[in-house]
């Protein structure tokens, strides 16, 4: 009897994980919230917010946050490279002008 229950449970799990019948990854976060804190309202809100973000952007909330962080880092690197380029050009221009000769 126990083997039969285990077999049914195993087949259902295989079906769910391989067919994508239920978005398992979307349920893992709220499920861990329920298990760890016991707060069903918090888990429900987390699931609803994640689904809303996915409908609006087409991305999961974690992917969206990761992309935004990468975009900000790319902007910072671009600004840093631009600053270094400008400083290098200023130094080259000062060397060409040789301001010591001009001031004498």
Secondary structure per residue as TSV (DSSP state, phi and psi in degrees):
chain	resnum	aa	ss	phi	psi
A	1	X	-	360.0	-44.9
A	2	X	H	-64.4	-38.6
A	3	X	H	-63.6	-38.1
A	4	X	H	-65.4	-43.3
A	5	X	H	-64.0	-43.2
A	6	X	H	-61.5	-41.7
A	7	X	H	-64.3	-43.3
A	8	X	H	-64.6	-45.3
A	9	X	H	-60.2	-42.0
A	10	X	H	-64.1	-43.7
A	11	X	H	-65.8	-40.9
A	12	X	H	-64.0	-43.0
A	13	X	H	-62.7	-44.1
A	14	X	H	-59.8	-44.6
A	15	X	H	-60.8	-46.0
A	16	X	H	-66.0	-42.2
A	17	X	H	-75.7	-31.3
A	18	X	H	-92.0	-26.6
A	19	X	H	-95.0	-16.3
A	20	X	-	71.0	24.3
A	21	X	S	-58.7	-39.2
A	22	X	S	-123.0	135.2
A	23	X	-	-68.6	85.8
A	24	X	H	-58.6	-44.2
A	25	X	H	-64.5	-30.5
A	26	X	H	-70.9	-19.9
A	27	X	H	-98.3	-14.6
A	28	X	H	-65.8	-44.6
A	29	X	H	-60.7	-54.2
A	30	X	H	-62.5	-33.8
A	31	X	H	-65.0	-41.2
A	32	X	H	-67.5	-32.5
A	33	X	H	-65.2	-43.4
A	34	X	H	-63.7	-43.3
A	35	X	H	-67.4	-44.0
A	36	X	H	-76.4	-40.6
A	37	X	H	-109.0	-22.1
A	38	X	-	77.5	9.1
A	39	X	-	-94.5	101.7
A	40	X	H	-72.0	-35.2
A	41	X	H	-63.7	-42.2
A	42	X	H	-65.2	-41.9
A	43	X	H	-65.7	-39.6
A	44	X	H	-65.1	-43.4
A	45	X	H	-62.5	-41.0
A	46	X	H	-61.3	-44.0
A	47	X	H	-66.5	-44.1
A	48	X	H	-65.2	-42.2
A	49	X	H	-64.5	-42.1
A	50	X	H	-63.0	-42.1
A	51	X	H	-67.1	-37.9
A	52	X	H	-65.0	-43.8
A	53	X	H	-62.6	-40.2
A	54	X	H	-66.1	-38.4
A	55	X	H	-67.0	-38.5
A	56	X	H	-78.8	-39.0
A	57	X	H	-108.0	-20.3
A	58	X	S	83.6	5.0
A	59	X	S	-125.0	154.7
A	60	X	-	-73.4	160.3
A	61	X	H	-61.1	-40.7
A	62	X	H	-66.3	-39.6
A	63	X	H	-65.5	-40.1
A	64	X	H	-62.7	-44.9
A	65	X	H	-64.0	-42.9
A	66	X	H	-61.3	-44.1
A	67	X	H	-63.8	-39.9
A	68	X	H	-65.5	-40.4
A	69	X	H	-64.5	-42.8
A	70	X	H	-63.8	-37.1
A	71	X	H	-65.5	-42.5
A	72	X	H	-64.3	-40.6
A	73	X	H	-64.1	-39.0
A	74	X	H	-64.8	-39.5
A	75	X	H	-64.5	-40.8
A	76	X	H	-63.7	-43.1
A	77	X	H	-63.9	-38.8
A	78	X	H	-64.5	-43.0
A	79	X	H	-64.5	-38.9
A	80	X	H	-65.8	-43.6
A	81	X	H	-64.1	-39.9
A	82	X	H	-64.1	-42.1
A	83	X	H	-62.2	-45.1
A	84	X	H	-62.2	-40.1
A	85	X	H	-64.2	-43.7
A	86	X	H	-64.8	-43.3
A	87	X	H	-61.7	-39.5
A	88	X	H	-64.6	-42.4
A	89	X	H	-66.2	-37.4
A	90	X	H	-63.7	-43.9
A	91	X	H	-62.2	-44.1
A	92	X	H	-63.2	-40.9
A	93	X	H	-65.0	-41.9
A	94	X	H	-63.3	-38.5
A	95	X	H	-65.5	-40.6
A	96	X	H	-67.7	-38.9
A	97	X	H	-73.6	-31.2
A	98	X	T	50.0	74.8
A	99	X	H	-60.1	-19.7
A	100	X	H	-65.0	-37.4
A	101	X	H	-71.3	-34.6
A	102	X	H	-70.1	-37.9
A	103	X	H	-76.3	-17.7
A	104	X	-	-83.7	360.0
